[in-house]
């Protein structure tokens, strides 16, 4: 939609900010690494986990049980010795989708271990890097190229005839940022600090000091209640789920009932619902649609082949 609107305004080339968060530690994930390491140094502390409330005031639910949520989500997700330490809470959260897989899907993926593959693919010197540099490397390798730059970036822009350019990924700037100490980029819990200080003479103060606000896919509330979406029932029906084969109709049916009644279990089930619905949409658009393509009629047996010279 953004790319289409840009083209409708007759803008053909844009500058975009991809890479800034990875280079200058702008994501909450990086603050999360700092807070998790801080908490793990005193694992029995009840005060330290409260820092997660500052990071994610919209998570945690009931304040009386928030400590249990932070412990389960962030502090039990793996030790700092794991090369994937920074991303394990996210990997664990998104892996909840497996609870809804069909038996065939589980069988087909039984021998797959993507986390082991990722660990094996890390560079030899990875273990000697700081926790923040390891986190930034993983973010650049797993999210930036295939999703932000390709699926969300270049494909969307070029489909509307818009060329996007990425000044933060200029190799000179990239090399400079890579040499900077982590403290110059993430000062306490203040992200992109050196970039903000540089920008003070260029952008208004309210922009330079503005709290970062991530944008996300819609969650459950966008699909039920006053904003009921017709295709949800169609795509998540037992028939549609059985036909695509990815998910167990009974498990998804239970999730949908919880969504309708407002009893879906927090952030994990929100993510699972959107993932299931997105997969079903993808299947309809690219798998079902392909099978409905018009077939080219076969040639009549009496039809004479073209001479070789004509074919050439």
C-alpha positions in Angstrom: 0.0 0.0 0.0 2.8 2.4 0.8 4.6 1.6 -2.4 1.4 2.0 -4.4 0.7 5.4 -2.8 4.3 6.5 -3.5 3.9 5.6 -7.2 0.5 7.3 -7.4 2.3 10.5 -6.2 4.6 10.0 -9.2 7.6 9.3 -7.0 9.9 6.8 -8.6 12.9 6.7 -6.3 12.9 6.7 -2.5 15.4 6.6 0.3 14.5 4.1 3.0 16.0 3.4 6.5 16.5 -0.3 6.4 19.7 -1.3 8.2 19.7 1.6 10.7 18.2 -0.6 13.5 20.6 -3.5 12.8 23.7 -1.2 12.6 22.9 1.1 15.5 21.1 -1.3 17.8 17.6 0.2 17.5 15.4 -2.9 18.1 14.0 -3.8 21.5 15.7 -7.2 21.0 19.1 -5.5 21.8 17.8 -3.9 25.0 16.3 -7.3 25.8 19.8 -8.9 25.6 21.2 -6.3 28.0 18.3 -6.8 30.5 18.5 -10.6 30.3 22.2 -10.7 31.0 21.6 -8.2 33.9 18.9 -10.4 35.4 20.9 -13.6 35.0 23.8 -12.2 37.0 21.4 -12.3 40.0 18.8 -14.9 39.0 16.9 -14.7 42.4 16.4 -11.0 42.2 12.7 -9.9 42.1 13.5 -6.3 41.2 15.7 -6.8 38.1 13.0 -8.5 36.0 10.8 -5.4 36.4 13.0 -3.8 33.7 11.1 -5.9 31.2 8.0 -3.9 32.1 9.8 -0.8 30.9 10.6 -2.6 27.6 7.2 -4.2 27.0 4.5 -2.4 29.0 1.9 -4.0 26.7 2.9 -7.5 27.6 2.8 -9.4 30.9 -0.9 -9.2 31.5 -1.9 -9.3 35.2 0.7 -7.3 37.2 0.5 -9.8 40.0 1.7 -12.6 37.7 4.0 -10.4 35.5 7.1 -11.8 37.2 6.2 -15.3 36.2 5.7 -14.2 32.7 9.0 -12.4 32.4 10.8 -15.4 34.0 9.2 -17.9 31.6 9.5 -15.8 28.5 12.9 -14.3 28.8 15.0 -15.8 31.7 14.1 -19.5 31.1 14.7 -19.2 27.3 18.4 -20.4 27.5 21.7 -19.4 28.9 24.2 -16.8 27.7 26.5 -19.6 26.5 24.1 -20.5 23.7 25.2 -18.8 20.4 21.6 -18.0 19.7 21.0 -16.6 23.2 19.7 -13.2 21.9 17.0 -14.8 19.7 15.9 -17.8 21.8 12.8 -16.1 23.4 11.6 -15.2 19.9 12.4 -18.7 18.5 10.6 -20.3 21.4 7.5 -18.0 21.0 7.1 -18.6 17.3 7.7 -22.3 17.7 4.3 -22.5 19.5 2.9 -22.8 16.0 3.9 -26.4 16.2 1.1 -27.0 18.6 -1.3 -26.6 15.7 0.5 -28.7 13.1 -1.2 -31.6 11.5 0.2 -35.1 12.0 1.5 -35.1 8.4 3.2 -31.8 8.9 4.9 -33.0 12.1 6.1 -36.2 10.4 7.5 -34.2 7.4 9.5 -31.9 9.7 10.6 -34.5 12.3 14.2 -34.7 11.1 14.5 -30.9 10.6 16.5 -28.8 13.1 16.8 -25.3 11.8 18.4 -24.0 15.0 21.2 -26.6 14.7 21.7 -25.6 11.1 21.9 -21.9 12.1 24.4 -22.7 14.9 26.5 -24.7 12.4 26.5 -21.9 9.9 27.9 -19.2 12.3 31.3 -17.9 11.5 34.3 -19.3 13.4 35.0 -16.1 15.3 31.3 -15.6 16.4 32.0 -16.9 20.0 34.6 -14.1 20.6 32.1 -11.3 19.8 30.2 -9.4 22.4 26.6 -10.4 23.1 25.3 -7.3 21.3 27.4 -7.9 18.2 26.3 -11.6 18.1 22.6 -10.4 18.3 23.2 -7.8 15.5 24.8 -10.4 13.3 21.9 -12.9 13.7 19.4 -10.1 13.0 21.2 -9.2 9.8 21.4 -12.7 8.7 18.0 -14.0 9.6 15.7 -10.9 9.1 17.3 -8.2 7.1 18.1 -9.7 3.7 15.3 -12.2 3.0 12.4 -10.3 4.6 13.0 -6.6 5.2 15.1 -6.0 2.0 13.4 -8.6 -0.2 9.9 -9.6 0.7 8.8 -6.4 2.5 11.2 -4.1 0.5 12.3 -4.7 -3.0 9.4 -6.8 -4.2 6.8 -4.4 -2.9 8.6 -1.3 -4.4 9.4 -2.8 -7.8 5.9 -4.2 -8.2 4.8 -0.6 -8.4 7.8 0.7 -10.3 9.5 2.4 -7.4 13.2 2.1 -6.8 14.3 2.0 -3.1 17.8 3.0 -2.1 19.3 2.2 1.3 21.9 4.8 2.5 22.4 3.0 5.9 23.7 0.0 4.0 26.4 1.9 2.1 29.5 -0.2 2.8 31.5 2.8 4.1 28.8 3.6 6.8 28.4 -0.1 7.5 32.1 -0.5 8.2 32.2 2.6 10.4 29.2 1.4 12.5 30.7 -2.1 12.8 33.8 -0.5 14.4 31.9 1.5 17.0 31.6 0.2 20.6 28.2 -1.1 21.6 27.9 1.5 24.3 28.0 4.3 21.7 24.9 2.8 20.0 22.9 1.5 22.9 23.5 3.7 25.9 21.7 2.1 28.8 18.3 1.4 27.3 18.5 4.4 24.9 18.7 3.0 21.4 20.7 4.4 18.4 22.3 6.9 20.7 25.1 8.0 18.4 22.7 8.4 15.5 20.4 10.5 17.6 23.2 12.7 18.7 24.3 13.2 15.1 20.8 14.0 14.1 20.2 16.8 16.6 21.4 19.5 14.2 19.2 18.1 11.4 15.8 16.9 12.7 13.4 18.5 15.2 14.0 17.7 18.8 10.7 15.9 19.2 11.7 13.5 16.4 15.2 13.0 17.7 13.8 12.1 21.2 10.7 10.3 20.1 10.1 6.9 21.6 10.5 4.1 19.1 7.2 2.5 18.2 7.3 -0.8 16.3 4.5 -1.7 13.9 3.1 -5.2 13.8 0.7 -7.4 12.0 -2.9 -7.1 13.3 -3.7 -9.4 16.2 -6.8 -11.4 17.1 -8.9 -8.3 17.9 -8.7 -7.1 14.3 -10.5 -10.2 13.0 -13.3 -10.8 15.6 -16.0 -8.7 17.2 -17.2 -5.6 15.4 -14.5 -6.1 12.7 -15.4 -9.7 11.8 -13.6 -10.6 8.6 -15.5 -13.0 6.3 -12.6 -15.0 5.0 -11.6 -16.1 8.5 -14.4 -18.6 8.7 -13.7 -19.7 5.1 -10.0 -20.3 5.5 -10.0 -21.7 9.0 -12.9 -24.1 8.4 -12.2 -27.8 8.9 -12.6 -28.4 5.2 -10.1 -25.8 4.2 -7.6 -26.8 6.9 -7.8 -30.5 5.9 -7.4 -29.6 2.2 -4.2 -27.5 2.7 -2.8 -30.1 5.2 -0.6 -27.9 7.3 -2.7 -27.6 10.5 -4.9 -29.9 12.7 -8.5 -28.7 12.2 -9.4 -29.7 15.8 -6.6 -27.7 17.3 -7.2 -24.7 15.1 -11.0 -24.9 15.9 -10.2 -24.7 19.6 -8.0 -21.6 19.0 -10.7 -19.9 16.9 -13.3 -20.5 19.7 -11.0 -19.0 22.2 -10.4 -16.0 19.9 -14.1 -15.5 19.5 -14.8 -15.6 23.2 -11.8 -13.4 24.1 -10.0 -16.2 25.9 -7.0 -16.6 23.6 -3.9 -17.0 25.7 -1.9 -13.9 25.3 0.8 -13.0 22.8 1.7 -16.5 21.8 -1.7 -17.4 20.6 -2.1 -14.1 18.9 1.0 -14.9 16.9 -0.1 -18.4 16.2 -3.5 -17.2 14.9 -2.0 -14.7 12.5 0.6 -17.2 11.3 -2.1 -19.9 10.6 -4.4 -17.4 8.9 -1.5 -16.0 6.8 -0.4 -19.5 5.8 -4.0 -20.4 4.7 -4.2 -17.1 2.7 -0.9 -17.9 1.0 -2.0 -21.4 0.2 -5.2 -20.1 -1.4 -3.4 -17.5 -3.5 -0.4 -19.5 -4.7 -1.4 -23.2 -4.4 -5.1 -23.4 -5.0 -5.0 -20.7 -7.6 -2.3 -22.6 -9.5 -4.4 -25.7 -9.7 -7.3 -23.8 -11.2 -5.2 -22.4 -14.1 -6.7 -22.9 -17.5 -5.3 -26.0 -19.2 -4.0 -25.6 -22.8 -6.0 -28.1 -25.0 -4.0 -31.0 -26.3 -3.4 -31.1 -30.1 -5.8 -33.1 -32.2 -4.3 -36.5 -33.2 -5.0 -35.5 -36.9 -3.0 -32.3 -36.5 0.2 -32.3 -38.7 3.5 -31.2 -37.0 5.1 -28.1 -38.3 8.1 -28.6 -40.7 11.5 -28.4 -39.0 12.4 -25.3 -40.9 9.3 -23.5 -39.6 10.1 -24.6 -36.0 13.7 -23.3 -36.4 
